[in-house]
Amino acid sequence: MIASVVIPNYNGLRFLAPCLDALRAQTVLADDGREVKVEVEIGSASASALAMEVILVDDASTDDSVAFVQANYPEVKIVRLARNSGLAVGCNAGAAVARGDLLVMLNNDTDVEPGWLAALVEAAVAHPQAGAIASKMLLFDRRDTLHNAGDLMAADGIPRNRGVWEVDRGQYDADVAIFGGCGGGVAYRREAWEEAGGFDERLFMYLEDVDLAWRLQLLGWEAVFAPQARLYHHLSATGGGTLASFYVGRNTLWVIAKDMPGLLIRRHFGRIVVSQARVTWDALRAWRGVSARARLRGQLAGLVGLPRALRWRREVQGTRRVNLEDINGLLIRG
């Protein structure tokens, strides 16, 4: 199997060496029980082996990211975008040139363990109905603490990071069904990615992975967690702050409007309203903070853009193949 690792990058020079060195160190268990390096050059592995290509999509960086990679990591394929277009566009651009059976989205501010890629592939093989396979994401500077053990979706339309801030004691070390994978380290089966159409570039950044998780679920694809696919992640190294607050505030409303089936919106409308009101109230209480004001601007932009998002929902809901009660059963309460 060939796995294509797509790394979106914007002015991430300071993170690239650890990220790319960790990819060079990927290993897979050979038939005789030995750990061997994963082949990095496409076509150099036998049909039964795991091969990897690494694609860096540079989103019009103004630092020396591209020159650094060209000089030090010649095996990495570089896609250069002419202008800063957002994470969704970057990932789609990488997927468009990828040759792999598995498309793996990886943040540039991560450090993956040697068996990370092999664990994702193993989970994909074991679960042929899985369109998405999630990594176990831990904090870069507190490596015993979870950041994400797969995404869950609440009935109020707000995604949840399973296990966030918990000390990792193996409590999530089972291949279990989840709603979707965090885009910082998630593998998508090519067939599923292409059927769903990849990330929605209209979201620009943030929640593009949640949006895709909804669309894959509606198409009938499952998502699973691969606990041995371990990586360590800096938090909001490229985005974060006011940027994250605005886009999360806006895109949460758009994702609910375009992806959540109408019957479920009506059934959980009270939860959705209360949740958004709580976000607004918390932001108003913290009005002096720039991130709080950005979150309010994001909510306002989401409300203003709702007519557009509702038009987009026609194309999404028209693809649904699953029973609504099956989707409702995936939503957590509280």
Secondary structure, DSSP 8 states (H G I E B T S, - for coil): -EEEEEEEESS-HHHHHHHHHHHHT-EEE-TTS-EEE-B-STT-S-TTS-EEEEEEEE-S-SSSHHHHHHHH-TTSEEEE-SS---HHHHHHHHHHH---SEEEEE-TTEEE-TTHHHHHHHHHHH-TTEEEEEEEEEESSSTTBEEESSEEEETTS-EEETTTT-B-SSTT-S--EESB--TTEEEEEHHHHHHHTSS-GGG-SSSHHHHHHHHHHHHT-EEEEEEEEEEEE-SSSSS-HHHHHHHHHHHHHHHHHHHS-HHHHHHTHHHHHHHHHHHHHHHHHTTTSHHHHHHHHHHHHHHHTHHHHHHHHHHHHTT--S-HHHHHHHEE--
